[in-house]
Amino acid sequence: MGSLKVTLCAGAALAAVCAPVAPAAYAADGTGVSVAPSSPAPGTDVTLRVPDCTERTAVAVSAAFESDVRLSAAAGDGVLVGSSQVRTTAAAGAYAVRVTCGRDARQGTITVGGPHRTEHRPSAPASPVAPVDAGGGGTAELAAPDTGDGARVDPPGTAHTVTGLALAGIAAVAVGLRGVRSRSRRTD
């Protein structure tokens, strides 16, 4: 089951990387706070950009966001970047965005529009349609039906059981003696 999750995640990541990407629209209202995409729907991830900030970090606050947005310098160009998610319960309309950048406070707006986004379900089935006959590794000969090529079909017999029990007993005695020996060294 774990490899199925990895396969689906890898496929989704590959699809996201290979999908044609439309250029992001930035909404900027002249105050230096820009939001991409320009009119996000509730539940959409947004990216905020604030240029010309004197600090290397800042915080953006809006009632439209799930939480406060921490902005940080992404490159040496002096632009602070951060991302958040628009509340899924946000109604359509304009929301104020306040960015605290050192002593400066900048105001901007984000316009939430459109209906709630729909969740995308993976198109792959939940279980393999045509599983690969990959074999059993080193135990394949033991699990194979009797084909006359020397593979053993019978289960282990009494000799194997007695040998296993004897080895387990020897191991238990060795562990017990080692424990007694280490306790006797501590008391000396």
N, CA and C atoms as an extended XYZ file, in Angstrom:
564
Properties=species:S:1:pos:R:3:atomname:S:1:resname:S:1:resid:I:1 pbc="F F F"
N         0.820       -1.186        0.000 N   MET     1
C         0.000        0.000        0.000 CA  MET     1
C         0.862        1.246        0.000 C   MET     1
N         2.017        1.213        0.656 N   GLY     2
C         2.892        2.370        0.725 CA  GLY     2
C         3.461        2.723       -0.640 C   GLY     2
N         3.793        1.703       -1.441 N   SER     3
C         4.357        2.002       -2.754 CA  SER     3
C         3.302        2.615       -3.664 C   SER     3
N         2.027        2.305       -3.459 N   LEU     4
C         0.962        2.910       -4.243 CA  LEU     4
C         0.877        4.404       -3.950 C   LEU     4
N         1.018        4.776       -2.675 N   LYS     5
C         0.989        6.192       -2.314 CA  LYS     5
C         2.158        6.925       -2.945 C   LYS     5
N         3.348        6.320       -2.891 N   VAL     6
C         4.524        6.945       -3.478 CA  VAL     6
C         4.344        7.106       -4.979 C   VAL     6
N         3.791        6.083       -5.630 N   THR     7
C         3.578        6.131       -7.065 CA  THR     7
C         2.593        7.240       -7.430 C   THR     7
N         1.488        7.342       -6.683 N   LEU     8
C         0.503        8.376       -6.964 CA  LEU     8
C         1.071        9.768       -6.715 C   LEU     8
N         1.831        9.941       -5.645 N   CYS     9
C         2.433       11.247       -5.361 CA  CYS     9
C         3.450       11.621       -6.432 C   CYS     9
N         4.256       10.650       -6.851 N   ALA    10
C         5.243       10.923       -7.893 CA  ALA    10
C         4.552       11.268       -9.206 C   ALA    10
N         3.472       10.568       -9.526 N   GLY    11
C         2.715       10.869      -10.739 CA  GLY    11
C         2.088       12.252      -10.688 C   GLY    11
N         1.544       12.630       -9.533 N   ALA    12
C         0.953       13.959       -9.389 CA  ALA    12
C         2.011       15.040       -9.511 C   ALA    12
N         3.179       14.812       -8.913 N   ALA    13
C         4.269       15.791       -9.013 CA  ALA    13
C         4.744       15.918      -10.457 C   ALA    13
N         4.857       14.808      -11.160 N   LEU    14
C         5.279       14.833      -12.554 CA  LEU    14
C         4.257       15.556      -13.411 C   LEU    14
N         2.978       15.310      -13.159 N   ALA    15
C         1.927       15.992      -13.906 CA  ALA    15
C         1.953       17.496      -13.645 C   ALA    15
N         2.221       17.884      -12.409 N   ALA    16
C         2.282       19.313      -12.083 CA  ALA    16
C         3.468       19.982      -12.764 C   ALA    16
N         4.590       19.275      -12.867 N   VAL    17
C         5.776       19.853      -13.491 CA  VAL    17
C         5.623       19.909      -15.004 C   VAL    17
N         5.040       18.866      -15.592 N   CYS    18
C         4.942       18.785      -17.047 CA  CYS    18
C         3.738       19.512      -17.617 C   CYS    18
N         2.761       19.869      -16.807 N   ALA    19
C         1.557       20.532      -17.296 CA  ALA    19
C         1.908       21.904      -17.845 C   ALA    19
N         1.214       22.323      -18.908 N   PRO    20
C         1.478       23.666      -19.418 CA  PRO    20
C         1.093       24.697      -18.359 C   PRO    20
N         1.968       25.637      -18.141 N   VAL    21
C         1.767       26.608      -17.085 CA  VAL    21
C         1.362       27.940      -17.701 C   VAL    21
N         0.228       28.460      -17.244 N   ALA    22
C        -0.195       29.785      -17.681 CA  ALA    22
C         0.554       30.811      -16.853 C   ALA    22
N         0.914       31.926      -17.431 N   PRO    23
C         1.606       32.938      -16.645 CA  PRO    23
C         0.709       33.439      -15.523 C   PRO    23
N         1.295       33.589      -14.351 N   ALA    24
C         0.525       34.015      -13.192 CA  ALA    24
C         0.157       35.479      -13.327 C   ALA    24
N        -1.054       35.793      -12.944 N   ALA    25
C        -1.497       37.182      -12.954 CA  ALA    25
C        -1.264       37.756      -11.570 C   ALA    25
N        -0.723       38.940      -11.520 N   TYR    26
C        -0.459       39.595      -10.253 CA  TYR    26
C        -1.419       40.756      -10.097 C   TYR    26
N        -2.020       40.826       -8.926 N   ALA    27
C        -2.887       41.954       -8.613 CA  ALA    27
C        -2.083       42.895       -7.742 C   ALA    27
N        -1.833       44.068       -8.232 N   ALA    28
C        -1.113       45.069       -7.452 CA  ALA    28
C        -1.930       46.346       -7.502 C   ALA    28
N        -2.102       46.972       -6.357 N   ASP    29
C        -2.931       48.169       -6.310 CA  ASP    29
C        -2.107       49.432       -6.133 C   ASP    29
N        -0.858       49.402       -6.535 N   GLY    30
C        -0.036       50.598       -6.480 CA  GLY    30
C         0.697       50.795       -5.169 C   GLY    30
N         0.451       49.950       -4.176 N   THR    31
C         1.104       50.111       -2.885 CA  THR    31
C         2.305       49.194       -2.747 C   THR    31
N         2.555       48.359       -3.756 N   GLY    32
C         3.698       47.474       -3.696 CA  GLY    32
C         3.380       46.096       -3.177 C   GLY    32
N         2.131       45.821       -2.837 N   VAL    33
C         1.725       44.484       -2.395 CA  VAL    33
C         1.049       43.828       -3.583 C   VAL    33
N         1.614       42.723       -4.071 N   SER    34
C         1.000       42.030       -5.201 CA  SER    34
C         0.617       40.619       -4.780 C   SER    34
N        -0.479       40.141       -5.377 N   VAL    35
C        -1.034       38.831       -5.051 CA  VAL    35
C        -1.179       38.040       -6.343 C   VAL    35
N        -0.747       36.799       -6.341 N   ALA    36
C        -0.917       35.921       -7.499 CA  ALA    36
C        -1.600       34.644       -7.039 C   ALA    36
N        -2.643       34.212       -7.658 N   PRO    37
C        -3.356       34.759       -8.800 CA  PRO    37
C        -4.154       36.006       -8.407 C   PRO    37
N        -4.584       36.756       -9.425 N   SER    38
C        -5.176       38.060       -9.161 CA  SER    38
C        -6.529       37.979       -8.462 C   SER    38
N        -7.371       37.014       -8.818 N   SER    39
C        -8.684       36.852       -8.172 CA  SER    39
C        -8.846       35.401       -7.736 C   SER    39
N        -8.268       35.034       -6.609 N   PRO    40
C        -8.327       33.629       -6.196 CA  PRO    40
C        -9.718       33.241       -5.688 C   PRO    40
N       -10.047       31.996       -5.876 N   ALA    41
C       -11.281       31.442       -5.327 CA  ALA    41
C       -11.001       30.994       -3.892 C   ALA    41
N       -12.031       30.853       -3.078 N   PRO    42
C       -11.813       30.346       -1.716 CA  PRO    42
C       -11.121       28.984       -1.746 C   PRO    42
N       -10.130       28.814       -0.866 N   GLY    43
C        -9.371       27.568       -0.795 CA  GLY    43
C        -8.156       27.537       -1.694 C   GLY    43
N        -7.923       28.585       -2.476 N   THR    44
C        -6.801       28.631       -3.411 CA  THR    44
C        -5.535       29.092       -2.700 C   THR    44
N        -4.392       28.545       -3.094 N   ASP    45
C        -3.100       29.002       -2.592 CA  ASP    45
C        -2.727       30.284       -3.321 C   ASP    45
N        -2.243       31.276       -2.579 N   VAL    46
C        -1.844       32.552       -3.168 CA  VAL    46
C        -0.401       32.862       -2.756 C   VAL    46
N         0.263       33.650       -3.595 N   THR    47
C         1.621       34.098       -3.320 CA  THR    47
C         1.623       35.613       -3.230 C   THR    47
N         2.203       36.152       -2.168 N   LEU    48
C         2.316       37.590       -1.983 CA  LEU    48
C         3.743       38.012       -2.265 C   LEU    48
N         3.892       39.181       -2.902 N   ARG    49
C         5.206       39.746       -3.202 CA  ARG    49
C         5.212       41.196       -2.749 C   ARG    49
N         6.239       41.579       -2.010 N   VAL    50
C         6.382       42.951       -1.530 CA  VAL    50
C         7.797       43.409       -1.875 C   VAL    50
N         7.933       44.339       -2.850 N   PRO    51
C         9.262       44.828       -3.209 CA  PRO    51
C         9.696       45.985       -2.310 C   PRO    51
N        10.979       46.272       -2.339 N   ASP    52
C        11.567       47.445       -1.679 CA  ASP    52
C        11.285       47.512       -0.189 C   ASP    52
N        11.390       46.413        0.485 N   CYS    53
C        11.236       46.401        1.942 CA  CYS    53
C        12.625       46.520        2.561 C   CYS    53
N        12.732       47.301        3.615 N   THR    54
C        14.036       47.511        4.246 CA  THR    54
C        14.471       46.327        5.094 C   THR    54
N        13.546       45.474        5.473 N   GLU    55
C        13.838       44.300        6.301 CA  GLU    55
C        13.964       43.057        5.423 C   GLU    55
N        14.484       41.984        5.999 N   ARG    56
C        14.586       40.715        5.270 CA  ARG    56
C        13.376       39.822        5.500 C   ARG    56
N        12.542       40.164        6.481 N   THR    57
C        11.311       39.419        6.737 CA  THR    57
C        10.190       40.409        7.017 C   THR    57
N         8.962       39.955        6.827 N   ALA    58
C         7.785       40.776        7.102 CA  ALA    58
C         6.618       39.839        7.359 C   ALA    58
N         5.499       40.419        7.799 N   VAL    59
C         4.289       39.645        8.064 CA  VAL    59
C         3.123       40.328        7.366 C   VAL    59
N         2.324       39.546        6.649 N   ALA    60
C         1.120       40.046        5.989 CA  ALA    60
C        -0.089       39.462        6.688 C   ALA    60
N        -1.085       40.315        6.942 N   VAL    61
C        -2.287       39.900        7.658 CA  VAL    61
C        -3.511       40.291        6.839 C   VAL    61
N        -4.461       39.381        6.719 N   SER    62
C        -5.721       39.665        6.044 CA  SER    62
C        -6.774       38.698        6.552 C   SER    62
N        -8.014       39.163        6.566 N   ALA    63
C        -9.123       38.290        6.960 CA  ALA    63
C        -9.377       37.218        5.907 C   ALA    63
N        -8.839       37.403        4.710 N   ALA    64
C        -9.038       36.430        3.639 CA  ALA    64
C        -8.129       35.210        3.783 C   ALA    64
N        -7.030       35.333        4.553 N   PHE    65
C        -6.065       34.248        4.656 CA  PHE    65
C        -6.383       33.327        5.819 C   PHE    65
N        -5.965       32.056        5.681 N   GLU    66
C        -6.119       31.073        6.756 CA  GLU    66
C        -5.310       31.474        7.980 C   GLU    66
N        -4.124       32.049        7.767 N   SER    67
C        -3.253       32.468        8.870 CA  SER    67
C        -2.380       33.612        8.379 C   SER    67
N        -1.628       34.207        9.299 N   ASP    68
C        -0.708       35.273        8.924 CA  ASP    68
C         0.330       34.723        7.950 C   ASP    68
N         0.752       35.563        7.016 N   VAL    69
C         1.704       35.140        5.998 CA  VAL    69
C         3.078       35.677        6.355 C   VAL    69
N         4.039       34.787        6.514 N   ARG    70
C         5.424       35.195        6.768 CA  ARG    70
C         6.099       35.389        5.422 C   ARG    70
N         6.613       36.590        5.216 N   LEU    71
C         7.306       36.917        3.980 CA  LEU    71
C         8.806       36.927        4.249 C   LEU    71
N         9.581       36.429        3.294 N   SER    72
C        11.032       36.442        3.443 CA  SER    72
C        11.667       36.684        2.087 C   SER    72
N        12.913       37.108        2.107 N   ALA    73
C        13.632       37.398        0.870 CA  ALA    73
C        13.929       36.096        0.148 C   ALA    73
N        13.400       35.965       -1.068 N   ALA    74
C        13.588       34.739       -1.829 CA  ALA    74
C        14.849       34.798       -2.675 C   ALA    74
N        15.239       35.974       -3.101 N   ALA    75
C        16.438       36.137       -3.928 CA  ALA    75
C        17.099       37.449       -3.516 C   ALA    75
N        18.174       37.773       -4.161 N   GLY    76
C        18.898       38.987       -3.834 CA  GLY    76
C        18.291       40.242       -4.433 C   GLY    76
N        17.050       40.157       -4.952 N   ASP    77
C        16.450       41.315       -5.614 CA  ASP    77
C        15.675       42.230       -4.664 C   ASP    77
N        15.642       41.930       -3.364 N   GLY    78
C        14.971       42.792       -2.393 CA  GLY    78
C        13.471       42.614       -2.327 C   GLY    78
N        12.941       41.591       -2.971 N   VAL    79
C        11.503       41.329       -2.949 CA  VAL    79
C        11.221       40.259       -1.908 C   VAL    79
N        10.266       40.549       -1.018 N   LEU    80
C         9.846       39.567       -0.021 CA  LEU    80
C         8.700       38.749       -0.599 C   LEU    80
N         8.753       37.449       -0.380 N   VAL    81
C         7.764       36.540       -0.952 CA  VAL    81
C         7.248       35.621        0.146 C   VAL    81
N         5.954       35.317        0.096 N   GLY    82
C         5.340       34.370        1.020 CA  GLY    82
C         4.074       33.812        0.410 C   GLY    82
N         3.580       32.718        0.952 N   SER    83
C         2.357       32.134        0.404 CA  SER    83
C         1.438       31.700        1.532 C   SER    83
N         0.165       31.675        1.195 N   SER    84
C        -0.868       31.271        2.145 CA  SER    84
C        -2.025       30.702        1.352 C   SER    84
N        -3.080       30.385        2.067 N   GLN    85
C        -4.270       29.864        1.418 CA  GLN    85
C        -5.444       30.757        1.784 C   GLN    85
N        -6.292       31.030        0.799 N   VAL    86
C        -7.496       31.815        1.051 CA  VAL    86
C        -8.461       30.930        1.832 C   VAL    86
N        -9.092       31.507        2.835 N   ARG    87
C       -10.047       30.740        3.640 CA  ARG    87
C       -11.108       30.113        2.749 C   ARG    87
N       -11.459       28.876        3.052 N   THR    88
C       -12.499       28.217        2.265 CA  THR    88
C       -13.864       28.817        2.543 C   THR    88
N       -13.992       29.529        3.651 N   THR    89
C       -15.267       30.157        4.005 CA  THR    89
C       -15.326       31.615        3.585 C   THR    89
N       -14.305       32.123        2.892 N   ALA    90
C       -14.274       33.531        2.498 CA  ALA    90
C       -15.326       33.802        1.428 C   ALA    90
N       -16.085       34.860        1.649 N   ALA    91
C       -17.089       35.270        0.673 CA  ALA    91
C       -16.406       36.076       -0.425 C   ALA    91
N       -17.025       36.123       -1.583 N   ALA    92
C       -16.466       36.899       -2.689 CA  ALA    92
C       -16.461       38.371       -2.307 C   ALA    92
N       -15.370       39.062       -2.684 N   GLY    93
C       -15.262       40.484       -2.388 CA  GLY    93
C       -13.820       40.877       -2.144 C   GLY    93
N       -13.619       42.157       -1.825 N   ALA    94
C       -12.285       42.694       -1.593 CA  ALA    94
C       -11.959       42.635       -0.109 C   ALA    94
N       -10.730       42.232        0.199 N   TYR    95
C       -10.235       42.144        1.569 CA  TYR    95
C        -8.953       42.961        1.681 C   TYR    95
N        -8.794       43.651        2.794 N   ALA    96
C        -7.581       44.426        3.027 CA  ALA    96
C        -6.432       43.502        3.408 C   ALA    96
N        -5.235       43.825        2.921 N   VAL    97
C        -4.019       43.105        3.269 CA  VAL    97
C        -3.069       44.130        3.877 C   VAL    97
N        -2.617       43.872        5.089 N   ARG    98
C        -1.692       44.784        5.764 CA  ARG    98
C        -0.359       44.070        5.927 C   ARG    98
N         0.707       44.705        5.434 N   VAL    99
C         2.043       44.149        5.511 CA  VAL    99
C         2.877       45.031        6.422 C   VAL    99
N         3.439       44.435        7.465 N   THR   100
C         4.324       45.153        8.371 CA  THR   100
C         5.753       44.830        7.970 C   THR   100
N         6.444       45.854        7.472 N   CYS   101
C         7.796       45.688        6.962 CA  CYS   101
C         8.699       46.644        7.730 C   CYS   101
N         9.265       46.166        8.841 N   GLY   102
C        10.062       47.054        9.690 CA  GLY   102
C         9.152       48.083       10.331 C   GLY   102
N         9.468       49.366       10.140 N   ARG   103
C         8.619       50.433       10.667 CA  ARG   103
C         7.505       50.803        9.698 C   ARG   103
N         7.637       50.366        8.469 N   ASP   104
C         6.641       50.689        7.452 CA  ASP   104
C         5.476       49.717        7.506 C   ASP   104
N         4.299       50.250        7.245 N   ALA   105
C         3.100       49.421        7.123 CA  ALA   105
C         2.505       49.701        5.757 C   ALA   105
N         2.334       48.654        4.976 N   ARG   106
C         1.772       48.816        3.635 CA  ARG   106
C         0.396       48.194        3.597 C   ARG   106
N        -0.467       48.822        2.852 N   GLN   107
C        -1.826       48.320        2.684 CA  GLN   107
C        -2.006       47.854        1.251 C   GLN   107
N        -2.741       46.813        1.078 N   GLY   108
C        -3.087       46.307       -0.240 CA  GLY   108
C        -4.448       45.656       -0.162 C   GLY   108
N        -4.905       45.140       -1.270 N   THR   109
C        -6.189       44.442       -1.279 CA  THR   109
C        -6.056       43.130       -2.034 C   THR   109
N        -6.892       42.196       -1.670 N   ILE   110
C        -7.027       40.938       -2.392 CA  ILE   110
C        -8.512       40.780       -2.688 C   ILE   110
N        -8.815       40.448       -3.917 N   THR   111
C       -10.196       40.281       -4.330 CA  THR   111
C       -10.484       38.795       -4.480 C   THR   111
N       -11.307       38.276       -3.589 N   VAL   112
C       -11.686       36.868       -3.634 CA  VAL   112
C       -12.904       36.762       -4.533 C   VAL   112
N       -12.856       35.865       -5.462 N   GLY   113
C       -13.980       35.709       -6.380 CA  GLY   113
C       -14.196       34.257       -6.703 C   GLY   113
N       -15.305       33.997       -7.342 N   GLY   114
C       -15.592       32.653       -7.817 CA  GLY   114
C       -16.063       31.723       -6.717 C   GLY   114
N       -16.587       30.594       -7.131 N   PRO   115
C       -17.071       29.607       -6.160 CA  PRO   115
C       -15.913       28.877       -5.510 C   PRO   115
N       -16.262       28.055       -4.523 N   HIS   116
C       -15.243       27.223       -3.878 CA  HIS   116
C       -14.610       26.335       -4.926 C   HIS   116
N       -13.309       26.133       -4.793 N   ARG   117
C       -12.645       25.256       -5.748 CA  ARG   117
C       -13.054       23.823       -5.486 C   ARG   117
N       -13.062       23.056       -6.524 N   THR   118
C       -13.399       21.647       -6.381 CA  THR   118
C       -12.128       20.864       -6.114 C   THR   118
N       -12.265       19.845       -5.315 N   GLU   119
C       -11.112       18.990       -5.019 CA  GLU   119
C       -10.849       18.101       -6.223 C   GLU   119
N        -9.599       17.997       -6.609 N   HIS   120
C        -9.219       17.139       -7.716 CA  HIS   120
C        -8.910       15.752       -7.176 C   HIS   120
N        -9.573       14.777       -7.704 N   ARG   121
C        -9.349       13.387       -7.314 CA  ARG   121
C        -8.357       12.768       -8.297 C   ARG   121
N        -7.497       11.907       -7.833 N   PRO   122
C        -6.587       11.249       -8.773 CA  PRO   122
C        -7.376       10.358       -9.719 C   PRO   122
N        -6.954       10.322      -10.963 N   SER   123
C        -7.678        9.532      -11.948 CA  SER   123
C        -7.246        8.069      -11.938 C   SER   123
N        -6.182        7.752      -11.242 N   ALA   124
C        -5.697        6.380      -11.191 CA  ALA   124
C        -6.586        5.544      -10.267 C   ALA   124
N        -6.802        4.294      -10.590 N   PRO   125
C        -7.596        3.435       -9.701 CA  PRO   125
C        -6.873        3.196       -8.373 C   PRO   125
N        -7.642        2.816       -7.366 N   ALA   126
C        -7.090        2.627       -6.030 CA  ALA   126
C        -6.222        1.380       -5.922 C   ALA   126
N        -6.425        0.409       -6.786 N   SER   127
C        -5.605       -0.795       -6.739 CA  SER   127
C        -5.038       -1.055       -8.127 C   SER   127
N        -3.965       -1.796       -8.211 N   PRO   128
C        -3.354       -2.043       -9.517 CA  PRO   128
C        -4.302       -2.782      -10.453 C   PRO   128
N        -4.323       -2.351      -11.692 N   VAL   129
C        -5.169       -2.993      -12.683 CA  VAL   129
C        -4.465       -4.218      -13.242 C   VAL   129
N        -3.185       -4.089      -13.528 N   ALA   130
C        -2.404       -5.192      -14.070 CA  ALA   130
C        -1.107       -5.292      -13.280 C   ALA   130
N        -1.136       -5.947      -12.104 N   PRO   131
C         0.084       -6.015      -11.302 CA  PRO   131
C         1.184       -6.773      -12.039 C   PRO   131
N         2.398       -6.384      -11.767 N   VAL   132
C         3.565       -6.994      -12.406 CA  VAL   132
C         3.929       -8.278      -11.676 C   VAL   132
N         4.199       -9.337      -12.426 N   ASP   133
C         4.643      -10.592      -11.833 CA  ASP   133
C         6.140      -10.471      -11.598 C   ASP   133
N         6.502       -9.881      -10.445 N   ALA   134
C         7.892       -9.558      -10.175 CA  ALA   134
C         8.645      -10.687       -9.489 C   ALA   134
N         7.998      -11.713       -9.094 N   GLY   135
C         8.692      -12.815       -8.444 CA  GLY   135
C         8.833      -12.607       -6.961 C   GLY   135
N         9.560      -13.489       -6.322 N   GLY   136
C         9.692      -13.434       -4.878 CA  GLY   136
C        11.097      -13.231       -4.398 C   GLY   136
N        11.995      -12.787       -5.265 N   GLY   137
C        13.371      -12.571       -4.833 CA  GLY   137
C        14.047      -13.887       -4.512 C   GLY   137
N        14.751      -13.940       -3.397 N   GLY   138
C        15.501      -15.138       -3.016 CA  GLY   138
C        14.622      -16.287       -2.588 C   GLY   138
N        13.363      -16.030       -2.242 N   THR   139
C        12.470      -17.099       -1.802 CA  THR   139
C        11.618      -17.647       -2.934 C   THR   139
N        11.846      -17.197       -4.161 N   ALA   140
C        11.019      -17.634       -5.279 CA  ALA   140
C        11.119      -19.138       -5.492 C   ALA   140
N        12.309      -19.710       -5.311 N   GLU   141
C        12.463      -21.156       -5.511 CA  GLU   141
C        11.681      -21.939       -4.474 C   GLU   141
N        11.622      -21.410       -3.253 N   LEU   142
C        10.913      -22.134       -2.202 CA  LEU   142
C         9.406      -22.071       -2.399 C   LEU   142
N         8.907      -21.002       -2.973 N   ALA   143
C         7.478      -20.831       -3.147 CA  ALA   143
C         6.978      -21.377       -4.473 C   ALA   143
N         7.868      -21.709       -5.387 N   ALA   144
C         7.476      -22.168       -6.715 CA  ALA   144
C         6.878      -23.576       -6.637 C   ALA   144
N         5.916      -23.872       -7.508 N   PRO   145
C         5.380      -25.242       -7.556 CA  PRO   145
C         6.448      -26.205       -8.074 C   PRO   145
N         6.223      -27.475       -7.835 N   ASP   146
C         7.204      -28.484       -8.232 CA  ASP   146
C         7.293      -28.535       -9.749 C   ASP   146
N         8.388      -28.029      -10.268 N   THR   147
C         8.588      -28.020      -11.718 CA  THR   147
C         9.663      -28.998      -12.137 C   THR   147
N        10.214      -29.717      -11.181 N   GLY   148
C        11.239      -30.698      -11.504 CA  GLY   148
C        12.624      -30.091      -11.622 C   GLY   148
N        12.775      -28.805      -11.269 N   ASP   149
C        14.092      -28.179      -11.384 CA  ASP   149
C        14.805      -28.102      -10.044 C   ASP   149
N        14.415      -28.908       -9.080 N   GLY   150
C        15.109      -28.968       -7.804 CA  GLY   150
C        14.484      -28.132       -6.717 C   GLY   150
N        13.397      -27.438       -6.999 N   ALA   151
C        12.756      -26.631       -5.973 CA  ALA   151
C        12.033      -27.551       -5.001 C   ALA   151
N        12.105      -27.231       -3.717 N   ARG   152
C        11.496      -28.056       -2.686 CA  ARG   152
C        10.030      -27.668       -2.531 C   ARG   152
N         9.145      -28.630       -2.482 N   VAL   153
C         7.726      -28.377       -2.338 CA  VAL   153
C         7.267      -28.683       -0.916 C   VAL   153
N         7.874      -29.632       -0.255 N   ASP   154
C         7.455      -30.039        1.080 CA  ASP   154
C         7.860      -28.988        2.112 C   ASP   154
N         7.033      -28.806        3.131 N   PRO   155
C         7.396      -27.860        4.193 CA  PRO   155
C         8.525      -28.442        5.048 C   PRO   155
N         9.157      -27.612        5.887 N   PRO   156
C        10.214      -28.121        6.760 CA  PRO   156
C         9.681      -29.249        7.647 C   PRO   156
N        10.508      -30.232        7.891 N   GLY   157
C        10.091      -31.394        8.672 CA  GLY   157
C        10.524      -31.296       10.117 C   GLY   157
N        10.514      -32.474       10.803 N   THR   158
C        10.858      -32.549       12.214 CA  THR   158
C        12.311      -32.165       12.455 C   THR   158
N        13.193      -32.546       11.570 N   ALA   159
C        14.615      -32.227       11.735 CA  ALA   159
C        14.820      -30.708       11.743 C   ALA   159
N        14.125      -30.018       10.874 N   HIS   160
C        14.242      -28.563       10.842 CA  HIS   160
C        13.674      -27.932       12.114 C   HIS   160
N        12.598      -28.469       12.601 N   THR   161
C        11.978      -27.926       13.817 CA  THR   161
C        12.893      -28.121       15.016 C   THR   161
N        13.472      -29.314       15.167 N   VAL   162
C        14.371      -29.588       16.285 CA  VAL   162
C        15.615      -28.702       16.193 C   VAL   162
N        16.162      -28.532       14.998 N   THR   163
C        17.340      -27.673       14.819 CA  THR   163
C        17.013      -26.235       15.201 C   THR   163
N        15.860      -25.735       14.781 N   GLY   164
C        15.456      -24.370       15.117 CA  GLY   164
C        15.287      -24.174       16.607 C   GLY   164
N        14.646      -25.134       17.281 N   LEU   165
C        14.452      -25.036       18.727 CA  LEU   165
C        15.791      -25.096       19.464 C   LEU   165
N        16.719      -25.943       19.000 N   ALA   166
C        18.029      -26.035       19.648 CA  ALA   166
C        18.793      -24.716       19.500 C   ALA   166
N        18.760      -24.116       18.345 N   LEU   167
C        19.442      -22.835       18.138 CA  LEU   167
C        18.804      -21.731       18.985 C   LEU   167
N        17.476      -21.742       19.075 N   ALA   168
C        16.804      -20.735       19.907 CA  ALA   168
C        17.168      -20.924       21.370 C   ALA   168
N        17.268      -22.165       21.846 N   GLY   169
C        17.662      -22.436       23.230 CA  GLY   169
C        19.082      -21.983       23.505 C   GLY   169
N        20.008      -22.267       22.579 N   ILE   170
C        21.399      -21.832       22.755 CA  ILE   170
C        21.477      -20.321       22.818 C   ILE   170
N        20.709      -19.629       21.962 N   ALA   171
C        20.708      -18.169       21.967 CA  ALA   171
C        20.178      -17.629       23.286 C   ALA   171
N        19.118      -18.241       23.840 N   ALA   172
C        18.549      -17.794       25.112 CA  ALA   172
C        19.553      -17.982       26.244 C   ALA   172
N        20.267      -19.114       26.266 N   VAL   173
C        21.269      -19.360       27.311 CA  VAL   173
C        22.404      -18.349       27.188 C   VAL   173
N        22.840      -18.054       25.971 N   ALA   174
C        23.924      -17.087       25.771 CA  ALA   174
C        23.517      -15.701       26.262 C   ALA   174
N        22.300      -15.284       25.983 N   VAL   175
C        21.829      -13.974       26.447 CA  VAL   175
C        21.750      -13.961       27.972 C   VAL   175
N        21.252      -15.044       28.558 N   GLY   176
C        21.160      -15.114       30.015 CA  GLY   176
C        22.531      -15.072       30.679 C   GLY   176
N        23.497      -15.828       30.175 N   LEU   177
C        24.844      -15.816       30.740 CA  LEU   177
C        25.506      -14.450       30.592 C   LEU   177
N        25.277      -13.805       29.476 N   ARG   178
C        25.859      -12.469       29.282 CA  ARG   178
C        25.266      -11.481       30.276 C   ARG   178
N        23.978      -11.577       30.548 N   GLY   179
C        23.342      -10.702       31.530 CA  GLY   179
C        23.883      -10.938       32.922 C   GLY   179
N        24.068      -12.192       33.305 N   VAL   180
C        24.614      -12.513       34.627 CA  VAL   180
C        26.047      -12.011       34.732 C   VAL   180
N        26.833      -12.216       33.698 N   ARG   181
C        28.223      -11.794       33.702 CA  ARG   181
C        28.337      -10.263       33.816 C   ARG   181
N        27.489       -9.511       33.110 N   SER   182
C        27.577       -8.051       33.177 CA  SER   182
C        27.115       -7.540       34.536 C   SER   182
N        26.156       -8.203       35.183 N   ARG   183
C        25.733       -7.801       36.526 CA  ARG   183
C        26.830       -8.064       37.553 C   ARG   183
N        27.553       -9.183       37.406 N   SER   184
C        28.603       -9.513       38.363 CA  SER   184
C        29.774       -8.541       38.232 C   SER   184
N        30.023       -7.996       37.068 N   ARG   185
C        31.099       -7.024       36.896 CA  ARG   185
C        30.743       -5.684       37.532 C   ARG   185
N        29.461       -5.339       37.559 N   ARG   186
C        29.063       -4.072       38.175 CA  ARG   186
C        29.195       -4.086       39.674 C   ARG   186
N        29.025       -5.231       40.310 N   THR   187
C        29.078       -5.317       41.770 CA  THR   187
C        30.498       -5.407       42.288 C   THR   187
N        31.473       -5.686       41.423 N   ASP   188
C        32.864       -5.812       41.883 CA  ASP   188
C        33.470       -4.491       42.239 C   ASP   188
